[in-house]
Amino acid sequence: MVTILIKKNNAPFISLRWILLVTYIIVGIIPLLLVANTILHSIQGYFVEERKKELLSQANVVAGQLSSYDFFANADSRESLEEMILETAQDKDFRIMILDSSAMVVYDSGYEDVGKTYLLPEVMEALENKDIANAQDNDTVYAAASIVGGTQHDGVVLIVDSLADVSDTVVNIAGKAYILLAMLAVIVIVVMVALSQLFTSPIKRMINVIQKMSEGHLEQRIVVKSRVHNEVVDLALACNHMADQLEKVESSRQQFVSNVSHELKTPLSSVKVLSESILLQEDAPKEMYVEFLHDINSEIDRMTDIINDLLTLVKLDQKEIPLNFSETELHRMVDEICKRLSPLASAKNILLDLQIKQEVTAEIDEMKMTLAISNIIDNAIKYTPDGGSVVVTLDADHQNAFITVSDTGIGIPEDELTRIFERFYRVDKTRDRETGGTGLGLSITHATVMMHNGSIKASSKEDEGTTMVVRIPLHQSQNN
Ligand code: ADP
């Protein structure tokens, strides 16, 4: 019975197994039956043709004998000739008739139709000297041969024979052929069922695992035992890979939520401690209130910074705000950033040097790229001790612009270099609290550069300095 289940989306479910079987029956069994039928028809046709030839030659032999003894004119030899014809008819088990030139039966080995006129087409043809044999409805053969005698009494020898034995033989062969075909079909169907089971059962297992995954069990994996590769094995491996990725996404989501909670918890705890201290302190002096409120205010600023950075990141992720690309003079943009940040550098007595190797125009979203580059230069100033230097360089080749920011700061340990673009990742948490960073700046920069189809690379040596190179394509492709 064909399994048709109605799935949740209301589309009927037809198993691949049944599709394979039905396809086999259509392309395998039906053409086989047609071929067998054609072969059987040809065999039957062959037998009938052979019988026609045989009867015609027999009719010719008899007609020859009748001619030579001048059957119609010579009454003496007639009786012996009729006996001989009767013997032949009984021997061969067919009916022989002799008709005169007016198609009237003068002799019939069956003794039934003497005196009757047989206006058969075969008789008419033979009377015109054209010997012929025909089969009617694959049932009876009529073979007619003309008796040419040299007298005026020419006539026709007509042999009538049934084809029942031919039909019996063909039915017999057909019976055997169909039994063989049926056996073959049964064997092939069994093999097909087994094969389709072999193909569909791993797919069923995959569906089970994927269903469990969609219910939240992301640790589920499809067991691949096969040592050879095929499409089904590759599909299973691709599913497993997808599950790995989903697990990673899920764990980084959880990590992100826990990081956000943690980051917000610290300033919130400070606010709580500060406010409780004031509340518990009776008759606290006004100066103390002012000082504590000042501290509370800076904690709130910190939380606002974190939330603002988070919102920027989320918007970049969701591509909520499409990038607003326009031809922008990068030398002007970088110059403006450096001018804006120079008070920070001056406050730490850091030399902020801008080197424009060539003027460059690129297709970028100026606002977002300004924020991204500012983050890098801001970091370079933040993580460089007083008296150090920060060099910003702008250069380009035919396809890309390069903005390089090198500092003589504290540097980043080599094994942490790849992690600094992760959300909330900080090399030294305590140090960073002092600098006031949220740990999100480089994530925002990375996301922005990626959306510009560019890249960002960091190289660093501890206590010597850090270099960040941002590559931005000069032109964005059409589909961006
Ligand atoms: P933050 O807001 O803490 O600066 P970022 O995402 O901008 O966060 O940077 C992540 C971490 O990478 C920083 O906390 C810092 O430890 C490290 N870092 C970034 N830039 C530099 C640099 N120029 N020199 C040394 N360390 C850096």
Boltz pocket constraint, residues with backbone or C-beta under 6 A from the ligand:
constraints:
  - pocket:
      binder: B
      contacts: [[A, 375], [A, 376], [A, 379], [A, 380], [A, 383], [A, 384], [A, 407], [A, 409], [A, 410], [A, 411], [A, 412], [A, 420], [A, 422], [A, 425], [A, 426], [A, 427], [A, 428], [A, 432], [A, 436], [A, 437], [A, 438], [A, 439], [A, 440], [A, 441], [A, 442], [A, 443], [A, 466]]
      max_distance: 6.0
